[in-house]
Amino acid sequence: MATNEDLAELLFPDVTKTIEDLEREYPLRNLPEGAQVTRFAPSPTGFLHTGSLFTSMISYTYAKQSGGVYYFRLEDTDTKRTIEGSGELLIEQLKQFGIIADEGYTPDGDIGAYGPYQQSKRKDIYRTVIKELVRRGRAYPDFCTPEDLDAIRAIQEAKKELPGYYGVYARDRNLTADERIERIKAGVPYVIRFYSLGDHERKVKFNDAIRGEIELQDNDTDVVILKSDGLPTYHFAHVCDDHFMRTTCITRGEEWIPSTPIHLDMFRALGWKPPKYAHIPSIMKLDNGNRRKLSKRKDPEAAVSYFLDEGYPTESLLVYLMSIANSNFEEWSITTKTFDLSKFKFSLKKMSFDGALFDQDKLNYFSKEIIVRIPIDELYDRVVAFAKAHDEFLLQRIQSNPEFFKKAINIDRDKPNPRKDFAKYKDIYPRIRFFYADEWEKMVESLPFRDTLRPYVKELLLDFKDKMLLGVDESTWWNSVKEIGEAHGFASSNKDFKLNPEKYHGSVSDCAEVLRVAITGTDQSPSLHAVLEILGKEEVCRRLEEIAKKF
Ligand code: GLU
């Protein structure tokens, strides 16, 4: 009578290593007490999703703040979904956000002593562990065809039983070693399944590092662990990998909560202590009043590249995501007046369980605060880099006169209450386009002068052209504006105007509005004095004259 030992030898004749060998090869890490080993383990199926950036940021921060290790593992066992080059792309995109792994897969080869860090290269490890499970009767070949599995499902549906390969429905679970060997020798195709000893009637509990105790029905399904293509399934691969890579905390999406009992079942079967699990909430979106997960198909903001294309500084997105992760972050940033994530103490325990709603206004708020703090030379360099990658026209504009552009974007930033106009680099040009003569020419076709001020526009502008002081400090300039206004029947202060409204056409601020509209094409612009100084006397006079002529 054949034994499981014979079966294991027949299935994996080339495997000579044992689990003990692997334990020695990947020893426990020598890290200080409390140091966490975390990982980001994406499948190479496309670009970086906002939810993945969120998960990897948490994983990275948790490891780094504890003095531990953060590594990158490529989970490429689903060959049908794999997209060539996306592992590289993910690493590249994460790098832009400063999320750089201490260890892991890189396009130029692995870094670290716990590799390979690419699942498709870890076949020997999986096969070693599975061989041992087969020996112990905790894994077995299953010869069901897709049709057999359909038939099982049809019976389960008819009986209103749970679908799956478990208990009496696990057709090949109780074959003898002889029967198994005979089929293998006859060339019948098979997959390898886990032999579960779990009981669906029982509950299993585990302590989630974010959610606290979670209680779920125990697993009793004999899940596939090795597919017919020789690659493992996620369930099994992550158990092996996180064990031998000595992960201390598995940070992964909350969609994995329901399958955690399967994973715990396998850890039990192998006699391994499972790492902590921290299931990260999904980022949600309001859609017609309903909350739903951010969707790759429907929402542009589900892809991290959207934010980069829009010109959000990478730290803005990280800071925003941190504000979702820990709701005390916002208050911390207000009190400390800083957005430096390396100074914020992140806590898994302070994470909310329900997915946060994606809030573009909040992102914009943080981003404006962040952009206004970037020193002008650096901001300039960043906008140039953005233009090089995304906006040829903007690049030409900048290059036509770099100093002029730099001055235009720097207005009102260096003061106690700076203007926070820009949430992203894409916001910049629309707000400063009036500086460029060709843009201004387009704007003059429909200038938003107020109807009540129109009768005075021509005379005011001509006098501004002749008498307004330029090349002087702001208050001297402003006095000259007041004087010109007074000469045309405008009160020199709002107070005077309010006291005697019938005496005046308006106040000096109305005069300034006329000037502003003529020069900038809008009634909302940054500091007019700064604008006039940047444009220079010649251009200011030319603009004033051209508009005056139209009246
Ligand atoms: N490859 C899995 C995924 O992309 C990773 C889950 C995990 O982090 O364990 O969803």
Residues whose N, C-alpha, C, O or C-beta is under 5 A from the ligand:
A	BS01	LIG	A41 P42 S43 E75 H238 T251 R252
